[in-house]
Amino acid sequence: MGLRNALADEDLERSTDDKTSAVHFLRFELDQTDITDFLSNDRVLVGVSHDEYTDEVVLSEATKDSLSKDLNTN
């Protein structure tokens, strides 16, 4: 599948004068080829690449299974 950049929750208002949201999310714009590649791979890596922090983890089977169910319904 290769590297895919995430889009942050930039399109939704997350705070007001009285509060800030504790929930943030990332989303990915995937085409059908990306979805097919994701579903066919046993090992999926998620990472962060920033000047101040870099890390990479393998998605757990439970997480990959949950995401696979979501992707199979679209």
C-alpha positions in Angstrom: 0.0 0.0 0.0 2.8 2.4 0.7 2.8 5.6 2.7 -0.4 7.5 3.2 -0.6 10.8 4.9 -3.5 11.4 7.3 -5.8 14.3 7.4 -6.4 15.8 10.8 -9.8 16.9 12.1 -9.3 20.2 10.4 -12.8 20.4 9.0 -14.6 20.3 12.3 -14.9 22.9 15.1 -13.3 21.3 18.2 -13.4 24.0 20.8 -15.4 26.9 22.1 -14.6 29.8 24.4 -15.6 27.5 27.3 -14.0 24.2 26.4 -11.6 22.3 24.1 -12.2 18.9 22.8 -10.3 15.9 24.2 -11.2 13.8 21.2 -9.2 14.2 18.0 -9.0 11.9 15.0 -7.2 11.3 11.8 -8.8 10.2 8.5 -7.3 8.8 5.4 -8.6 9.3 1.8 -8.2 5.8 0.3 -9.1 4.7 -3.2 -10.2 1.2 -4.1 -6.6 0.1 -4.7 -5.6 1.3 -1.3 -8.5 -0.6 0.3 -7.6 -3.8 -1.5 -4.0 -3.5 -0.5 -4.9 -2.9 3.1 -7.3 -5.9 3.2 -4.7 -8.2 1.6 -1.8 -7.3 4.0 -1.3 -9.2 7.2 0.9 -6.5 8.7 -0.1 -2.8 8.7 2.2 -0.1 10.1 1.0 3.2 11.5 3.6 5.9 12.1 4.4 9.5 13.0 7.1 11.5 11.3 7.7 14.9 12.9 10.8 16.8 13.7 10.2 16.4 17.4 8.8 12.9 17.4 9.0 9.8 15.2 7.5 6.4 15.9 6.0 3.4 14.2 3.8 0.6 15.4 2.2 -2.5 13.9 -1.6 -2.5 14.1 -3.0 -5.2 16.4 -5.0 -7.9 14.8 -8.1 -6.6 16.6 -7.6 -3.1 15.2 -6.9 -4.4 11.7 -10.0 -6.6 11.8 -12.2 -3.7 12.9 -10.8 -1.5 10.2 -11.2 -4.3 7.7 -14.9 -4.6 8.6 -15.4 -0.9 8.1 -13.6 -0.9 4.7 -15.6 -4.0 3.5 -18.9 -2.1 4.1 -17.9 0.7 1.7 
